[in-house]
Amino acid sequence: MELTKIRYVNEKRAQEFNKLGIFDTAQLVQFFPRSYLDLRESQLLKYAYHNDIVLTAGKVLSVPMSRYYKRGGLVKIRCEQEGFMFSVVWFNQPYVSEKLKVGEEYLFYGRVRVEGFEVSLVNPSFEPCEKVFRLKGIVPQYAIKNYLNQKLFRDAVKIAVDVEKPKSIIPLELQAKYGLMNLYEAYKEVHSPTSFESMKKASNRIAVEEYFSIISAFKFIKGDKTQVRLNRYTTTAEQLLEFIVMRFPFEFTEGQKKAVNDIFADMKGESVMNRLMQGDVGSGKTAVSQCAIFIAVNSGYQVAMLAPTEVLARQNYESIKNVFPDYNVALITGSMTAKEKRETKQMLQNGFINIIVGTHALLTEDVEFKKLSLCICDEQQRFGVAQRSSLLSKGITPDVLVMSATPIPRTLSLIFYGDLDITTIHDKPKMRVEIQTNIVPQHKYLDMLGFIKNEVKEGRQAYFVCPKIEGDEEGSVMSATELFEDIKSKLPDERIGLLHGKMKDKEKNAIMEEFKNKNLDILVSTTVVEVGVDVPDASVMVIYDAERFGLSQLHQLRGRVGRSNIKSYCFLMTKTNDEKGLERLKVIKDNSDGFKISEHDYKMRGAGDFMGDKQSGKFMHDLGSLNYTTESIFLAKKLSDEFFDSGKNIDVVREIALKKYEKIKDITLN
């Protein structure tokens, strides 16, 4: 239903809803509360302890003091409560200054911070007391910034829930079997809680519904993963062992050995292999994938490897050429000339090429194989389902090995890789040393540059990574181009290069070759260096404005150093004073296990943020505000499996689930 049909929502107010991505009542009911005000009991702040979550009142005594850009900063006010003075601070919420008036009394709900004799509230929710006192119980608070007022939004949501009356697509017998709450009642409870316990139960119920829909939609897209093998590999275990001993000058770790055994068993089995191999940065996935390549090419078949960037494709190409000098290895990328592509495609079709490595250029319709039997997707999280399917269509029941150096939380692997068997390499090569990670405030910048200068004198190299390419009007974020100029001025004797995504592929490749060949001491870059780049002498990674990156992305960037036995360092540069932001960075500082970090990242960001929107736009309702447990995701997976096993109402659910997630083919992971 159109928003303007809701009471009090005129055309002008509808436009304010539109700014939040809400264009109808169906989207409105999916806009979940950010937090809740518990009006059942308030307390005096002078009796609160550090880190307590409190509901308390206070009169504003001072005009809001603001130090902020459009994207950040802080707002601070002084308040009084029965003669007791305290401060209230909001980080990165500049709009709150427009909602506060001197002399007015407000009810605040948030965390207490006690520093000496100074008591303050940090980032609390708030509403004018005169309005709040008319309310009772638990009141939802929505992340609506300065667009709308909370009361209007709450009233509109209540009407929208009654209009939509959300219905479940989970079969009634399964709902009854697992005692699932009525979905309509769950939405009413989340938006108008009667208790925190019932709100949590309702949140879990909604999460089960959403994950059931998305898991089922992925299954419909992917189809039945079990295919009878048509390719017959003649490579024996003895030949594979001889290949490993002859081609790799190091002993495989236990994790690598298990991965090779899993892949060999799959490729010699009755059904086609569909396997995800995930492992942390430096766990040795490349060597394992080359064992899979050997099984195929030694048996007379062709292999295709897909990489997300030309830099990574070229690196894989060079590595494979070194390991397979007696086979014809080729590369195909978008930057090649039309003639080069045409000749490569012809040789591939004729079967002259045994192994081909490529970027998205490998997916075009005119790329044909004579005898393709194995498809490998490197950094699979960067590819959508449709792209993987496009590669597979070029062979007859080819085996599939997908690799990811971005450890994926178990909950997401159930969804995104539900059709794959999973091998996880937990251990790392023994020669690798732990990377020392430090959080560096802005005022330590020059000290850090001095340290890096000494590292360069020792023959080491350093990365500097920024979140964006160019500057903006606010100047709140350092860009790669700005940092490049700044470092050149402060370290005039060092050789410094600049790399970013807007460069042409040939330019990027040239810069990376310069860095790899030690013709550059420092490389300033955007996150284009996140994936796959291997420079053994790089010992320092500096991540500028680190709080603006996801945890898994920070871990990936950190993994660009420490790729040999050289002592390496990662510096997380930050200007933030926000407690949550610093807490996130501390997770990286204190953890080197990518799997643990990914679980932290998932909890903080939610599945909706983990699933990328580069090609498709946000595909999933924002469940980040819902207070649900991971058990609800596992339950959704179980319900989906039972539903497909039953074979009942398949067509009905297919139509609804695919309509709900119509762009699912293009989903990637961030």
N, C-alpha and C positions, 0 to 999 in steps of 0.2 A: 504494500500500500504506500502511496505517496506521503511524504512527511507533512505536507501542507494540510492533509486531512486530519491530522492530530490537533486536538484543541490547543490553542495558544501558539501553534507553529505557523507563522505567516511566511510569505516568500523570503523576506529578509532574514528571518531566523533560520529558515531552511538552508540558506546559503552558509550560515555559520556551522550548521551540522555538516554540510558538504565539505567544509575545510577539514573535518575530522575523518573524511572518507565515508561518511554516512549519507546515503542517498534515498533509502527507503526504510520501512519499519523492520524488514528482515535483517538488514545490516545493523539497525539500532539495537535490537535485542542481543546481537553478538558483541556489542561494545560493553565489556564487562567492567565492573568497578575496580579502580586501582587500589582502593583501601576502604576501610569502614570506620565510622565514628561510633564508639560504644558510649551511648548517652545514658546507660543504666547506672553508671557510678563515676563521679569525677573526684579529683583529689587535689590537695594543696601541694604546690610545687616545692615548698620548703621542706617537705617530708620525703621527697623523692630521692632515689639514689642514681648514681651514674649508670647509664644504659637502660634505665627503666623506660617502659612505654606507658605514657600517661595521657589522661584526658584532663585538661585543666583550663581555667579561665584567666584572662588577663586584660588590663586596659592599656592601649597603646599610648605611650608618653612622647615618643619622638617621631619625627618625619622619617620614613624609611631611608636609610643610608644605602646607596647602591653603587657598586663597582662592577660593571658588567658590559660585555659586548652582547650582540643579539643572541649569541650562542652559549653564553656562560656568565661566570662571575658570581656575585653574591648580593643578597639583600639582607639588611640587618635592622632590627628595631629594638627599642627598650620598652619593657612592659612592667606593670605593677599589679600585684595581687595581695590585697589586704596588708599593704605596707611592705611586702616582700618584692624586691626588684630582680628582674631577670631579663635575659636577652632572647630573641628569637632570630635564627639565621636560616636562610634558604640559599642553597648552592644551585646554580644553573637554572634558576626559576625567576628571571627578571620581571615577569609579568605580575608577580604577587604584589609588587609595590603599588600597582594601580588599584588594588583591591583593599588596601589598608588605609584607615583614616585615624588621625590623632584624636584621642578622647573617646573613641569607640571601644567597646568591650567585645572580645572574641573568645571563642572556645577553641583551644588548640589540642591536637591529638598527634603525638610524636615521641621521639626518643630524647631523653634527658642527657645532657653532657655537663659534667662537673669538673672544672679546672680551677683548683685552689678555692677561692671564695666566689668565683664566677659560675653561675648556673645559667644554662641556656637550653633551648629546645632547637633541634636540628631538623630542617625540612618537614615540619609538621603540616598536617592537613588543618584547615581552619574554616570557621564560619562565624558570622556575627551572632552574638548571644541572643539578640532579640528574635532572630529567626530560629536558632537551634532550640530555644526553650519551648517552641511550639511542637518540636519533634520529640519522639520517644524511641527507646529501644536502640537498635543497631541501624545506622544510617549509611548507605553507600556513598562513596566519594569517587567521582569519575575524573579521568585525566583530560579535562576539557580546556585547560589553560584559561585564557581571557576571552574565549569565544562566547561562552554561554554561562549562565549561573547554574549552580548545582540543583536548586529546587526545580527549575524549569526542566532540566535534563532528567531528573528523577521522575517527574510527572509524565514526561514524554515516553520514557522507557516502560513505565507501568502500562500505559495505554498500548504501546507497541507489542508487549508480551501477550496481552489479552487479544489483540487483533491477530497476531501470528499463530498463537496456540501451537508452539513447536511440536511436531510429531516425530516419533522415532522410526527409523527404517530398520531397526533390529527386530527380527521376528518376535511375535508375542510370546511364543513358547520359550525362546531363549531369555527374554526379559524376565519371565516368571521363574525359569530354572535358576537364574542367578540373582533373583530378588532385586531387580533394577527399579529404581524410583521412576515414577511417571515423568517424562521429559518436560512436559508443560509445567508441572509443579516444581521441577528442578530450576527452571528459568525464573519462576516467580520467587523462589527462595533465594537465589543468588542476587537478584535485584532488590529484594525486600526481605532480608533475613529475619527469622524469628529467634535464631540463636546461632552462635558461631559453629556449633556442632552440626546443625542441620545445613548451614551454608556450605561447610566443607563436604558433606555428603552430596549435596546438590552439585557442587563444583566437580566432584569426581564423576558424577553421572553424566554431566555435559561433556567432560573430557572423554569418557568411554564412547559416547555417541560420535564425537568428531573423529576420534582415532579409528573407530570401526569403519566409518565412511571412507577415510583416506586409505586405510590398509586395504579395504575391499576394492577401492578404485584402482590402486596400484596393481592388484591381482587381475582385475579385468583388462588393464592395459597390457600387462606382461603375458597373460595367458598361462597355460600349463608349462611349467619349467622342465618336466620330464620328457625327454626326447630320446628315442632309440638311436644309438650311434651308427652312423654309416661309414665313418672314417676308421680304419684299422691301423693302429700304430704298431710297427714291428720293432721299435727300439726296446731293448731289454734292460733290466735293472743293472746288469753288469756293464753294458755300454754307457749307461747314464753315470754310473759311479766312476768309470774311466774318464768320462768327459769332465766331471767335477774335479778329479784329482789333477788332470792335465791342464785345465784352463784356469783354475783359481789358486793363487799362491797363498791361500790361507785356509784354515779349517772352518767349516760351517759351524755356526752356533747350534744349540739344541733346537731353538725355534726355527731356524732355517732348515734343518734336517727334517723336522716334522712337516714343514710346509712342502718340501720336495716330495716327501712320502705321500702327503694328501693329494698333491697334483698328479703324481705318477699313478696312484690308485684310480683317480678319476679318469684320467686319459686312457687307461687300459680297461676301464669298466664297460658295462653294457650301455649305460646312459651317458648323454652328453654332459660334459663338465660345465657347471655354472658356479664359479667360486670367487669369493672376495678374499684377497690377501691384504690384511691391514697390519701395519706395524709403524712404530714410531720412527721419527727421522733417524736415519743411519742404522736401521735394524737389518739391512741386507736384503731388501725385497728385490732389488734389481738382479742380483745374482740368482735368486730363486726363479725369477721369471725367465732368465736365460736358460735354465734347466728345462723349463716347459718348452721353450723354443727349440731346444735340441731334440726333445722327444718327437716333435712334429717334423722338423726339417730332415732329421736323420731317417725318417720313415718316408720321405719323398713328398711332403706336403708344404704348402706356403703358410706364412705367418704374417699377420698385420698387427702393428702396435700403434695405438692412437694416443697422442699427447696433446695437452691443452694449449701449449704455447710453442712457438718456433724455437725458442731458446732451449726448452726441455726436449723437443723432438730432435734437435741437432745433437744434444748431449747423449740421448739414447742411441742415436744412429752411430755416433763415434764409438760408444761403448760396445755396441753389438758387432760392429765391424772388427774391433780388436779381438773379441771372443770368438767370432766366426769368420776367420780369414779365408776359409775354404768354401764359403757360400757367397752368393750374390746378394748383397744388402743394398737397399735403395732408400732414398728420402724423397718425400713429396710435401711441399708446403705452399702456402699462398703466395710467397714472394718469388717463387721460381718463374722463369719466363714460360710463355705458352708453349714454345718448342720443347723446353725441358720437360714440362708436364706431359706433353703428348708422347714423347719418346719413352718416358717412364711408364706411362699407362699401357703402351703397346707391349713393352717387355714384360710387364706384370701379367697382361692378358695371355701372352704366349707361354708363360711359365718360366721365363728366363730368370726372373727375380724370385729368390727364395724367401727373403724377409724384407718387408717394407715398413718404414716408420714414417708417420705423417701427422699433420695437424688436422683441422677440419677439412682440409683439401682432400683427405682420404675418403670423405663421406659423399663426395659428389657422385651423381648417377653414372657418369662415364668411366668410373674406376671399376674395373672388372678383374677377376682372378681366374686362373685356370684350375687351381686345386687348393683353395683356402680351407684350412682346417682348424686354425687357432687364432682367436682375436684377443689381444691384450689391450686393456684401457689403463693407461698410467694416470695417476691422480684422478681416478674415476669420479670423485665428488664434484669435479668441474663440468661433468657432462650430464645432460638430461637423459631420461629413459629413451626418448625418441632417437637421440644420437647414437646410443649404444645399439639400438635395434637396427638402425640404418647400416651399421658396419656388419652386423650379423647376417643381414639379408644378402650379402655378397658371397656367402658360402653356403654349402649344404650341410645343415646341422653342425656348424663349427663349435668347437669348445670355446669357452669364455673364461678368461682370467682377468679380473679387475683388481687394481691395486690402489691403495690409498695410504698416504703418509699423514693424513689428518685423522687421528683416531676418532671413531664415531661412537657416541654413547650407545649402549646396548638397546636402549629404547628406540633410538632413531634407526639403528640397523634393522630392527624388526619391521620398520615401515619402509624405508628407502631401499633396503636390500632384502626384502622378504623372499625373493625368488632365488637367493644365493646361499650356498654353503659358505661358512666363514672360517678362515684360518687367521689366527692372530699370532704375530711374532712379538713376544714381549721383551726378549733379551736383545742386547746390542753387542757389536763386536768389542772384544776385550781391549783393543788399542784405544778406543774412544775415552776421553776424559770428561769429567763433569764440567759443565759450563757455569762459571760463577755469574750469578745474576744480581744486579743491584738496582734499586729504585733511586733515580737521581733527580733532585729538585732543580729548578731552573738556575738558581744562583750557583750551582756547582758546575755549570756548563764549561767554563774556562779551565777548571781543574781537570775535567774529563778530557778536554782537547789536549792538554799537556800530557796526560797518560797515553793517549792514542799516538801522539807524536813520538813518544819513546818506543811504543810497539812497532811503529813504522821503521824506526832506526834499527830494530832487531830483525827487519825483513818481513814483518807481518803486514796484513792488510785489514782494512776496516770498511764496514757497511754503515751508511746512515740512511734510515728509512723514514719517510714522511707519509702522512695519510692522504695528501693531495699533491697535484702537480704545480698549480699556480696559486698566487695570493688572492685574497678577497678584500672587499671593502672594509670589513670589520677588523681584519688583521689578527683574528683570534687564534688562527692556526698557522703554524710555520709550514710553508710549502717547500717542495723539493727544490724548485728553482731559487727561492730565497735562501734556503739553507746552503745550497751549492755556492752561491755568491759569498755568503757569510764565512763559510769554511775556507774558501779560497783566500779571503782577506786575512783571516787569522792564522792560516797555515800556508803561507805563500811558497814554501819550499817543497811542499808535497804535490804529487801528481794526482789530480782529482777529476773524476768523470761523473757525468749525469745520465741517468737512465729513467725513462718513464713510458707509460703506455701509449702516449700520443706519437711517439717516434715510429718511423717505419721499421719493419722487421729487420731490414738490412742494417739500419743504424743501431738497433738494439743488439743484434748479433755481434756487430763490430765492437761496441762498447764492452760487451761481456767477454769477448775474446781478449780484448786489451787487459781487462781485469784478471782473467784466468791466467794470462801469460805474464802477469806481474809488471805490465807496463803502466799500471795505475796503482796507486797506494790506497786511495779512498774512493768508494763508489757511493754517490748520493742517489737515492732511488725512491720510487713509490713501491707498492707491494708487488710489482712485477717480478721482483726477486724472490717472492715467497715460495715458489714451487721449483724444486728440482735442481737449482743451480749448485754446482759442486766446485768450490774453490778451497783446496786444502790449507792454503796459507792464510786464509782469512781468520783472524783471531778475535775480532771485535765487532759486535752488532749493536748499533745505537738505534733505538726506536723512538722517534720524536713524537710528542703528544701521544704517548703510549696508551693513555686512558681511552682513546678513541678507537682502539682496536678490540676485536673479540679475543677471548683468552686463547682459543685454538689457533687463531691467526698469529698472535704474539709468539706462541710456542713454535709455530712453523717458521716464523722469521728468525727466531733464536737458533733454530736448527740449521741455518745457513753457515754458522760457525761451529767450531768443535768437530770438524769432519776429518780430523787426524789426531795425532797424539800431542798436539800443541795446546798448551793451556789457553783457554778462550774465555771471553767475557761478553755478557749482554747487559747493556745499560738501558733502563726504561726511563726515558726523560719525561717529566710531567710538570705541569703548572698547577694541577688540581689540588684543592684542599678538601674535596668532597670525600667523606668517609667511605662511601660505597665504592667510589672509584679507586681509592687507595687500597681498599680491601681486595678488589679484583686483581690489582697489580701484585699484591702480596701472595696471591695464589700462585702466580707465575714464579715469583722469587723463591718460594718455598717448595715448589714441585718441579721435578724433571720428568715425571711420568705423564706422557701425553694422554693416556687413557683417563687418569684421574683428573687432569685438567679439562678434558672434554666433558666429563660429567659435571664439573663445576660450571663450565660454560653453558651447558644445557640447562642447568637449574636456574642460572641467572638470565639467560636469553630466551629460553622457551623454544619449542619446536618451530614456531612460526618465524622466528628470527634466524634459526639455524638453516631452515630451508630457504634457498636463495631466490631472488626475484629478478635476476639479470635478464632472463628471457621472457618471463611470464607474468611478472607482477606478483604480489603476495598471494599465494595460493591458499593459504590456510587462515582460518579465523584466529585472531590474536587471543590465544589461551594463556598468555604469559601472566595475566592478572588473576587467573583462576587458581585457587588454592587446592590443586589436585596432586595426587601422589603418582609415582611411576607405576604403581600396581594397577592403576586404571588403564594404562597403556597395554600392559601385559594381558589384562582381562579383555580389552578390545581385540587383541590379536587372537586370543582363545575363542572369543565369540565369532570372529570372522572365519577362523578355521572350521569351526563346527557348522557355521552357516553354509560354507562351500561344500563341506562333506555331505550335508543333508540334500543339497540340490534343489531346495524349495525356494520359490519366489526369486530366483536368480535374475530373471529379466527385469523385475520391478526394481530391485536394489541396484542393478547395473545402470538403469536409466537415471535414477535419482543420484547415485554416487558420482557418476561421470559428469552429470550436469553440474553438480555441486563443485567438482574439481575438474572442470573442462580443460584447464591448461596444464594438467599434471604431467604430460609427456615431456615438458620442457624444464621440469624442476631440477635444480642443482642444490648442492649443499654449500653454505657459506663457510 
